Amino acid sequence: MPAFETGRLLRLGEHVMLGGTPAAHHIADVLRARHGERIILFHAGELYDAVVEDASRSGLAVFVEGVRQSPFSLYPVTLLQAIIRPALLDDVVHVCAPLGVHRFVLYAAERSQPWNVAGRLERLGQVALSSAEQAETGDVPTVELATGLQGALSCAGPVDSLIMMSPRAASTIMGLARDGIHALDGSVAVAVGPEGGFSGPEEALLIERGALAVRLSIGILRSELAGFATMLMVRELQATP
């Protein structure tokens, strides 16, 4: 059973009435949960182990018997994704949200095609919510739109590690971690370019901001896959003792 966003923080031992929320409707009417069944709720990096006390037309009543922190909350990750074909952005959010991406910042790179994605942000937010619930990440990532790479970097704010994906980079992210050259502790932002890659000025801007240029050892992936592959490696390295 997936986890469900509550819309607010809960407390251990709290009796909660989730009336009229999409989560309550899905749990009671679609999954047909009944008294005594255990479910998982979440909000803002906290996961709640709860027991259904009542499921009726008036709403869903649950008891919070456990509170735990999402493992992803220790290392918040932001994906700076260059704008690509709008339908492919759905795929980016769908596959990356389960890896605990905290924020998606979309931006028009110099080599991006002139796609208009402003009207798609609400849909992308729904994709993020659905994927986060299915994966029990403990948080729903935000999806934001920035003006250019500089605007995306400003949205991301200060992070402990800024990673730039470039097929021309001398090192792979796995190699740097294996050799002890770079640790991925703390917050991380990953910058992914469009199909044509970053322009020279964009790479210079990223390096000026302290970005570490890395490539994938598996070859050059399309823009909609590069973020997922990189995020997966980042999360695996962060989880390595």
Buried (B, 14 or more C-beta within 10 A) or exposed (E): EBBBBBEEEBEEEBEBBBEEBEBBBBBBEEBEBEEEBEBBBBBBBBBBBBBBBEBEEEBBBBEBEEBEEBBBBEBBBBBBBBBBBBEBBBBBBBBBBBBBBBBBBBBBBBBBEEBEBEEBBEBBBBBBBBBBBEBBBBBBBBBBBBEBBEBBBEBBEEBEBBBBBBEEBEBBBBBBBEEEEBEBEEBBBBBBBBBEBBBEEBBEBBBEBEBBBBBBEEEEBEBBBBBBBBBBBBBEBBEEE
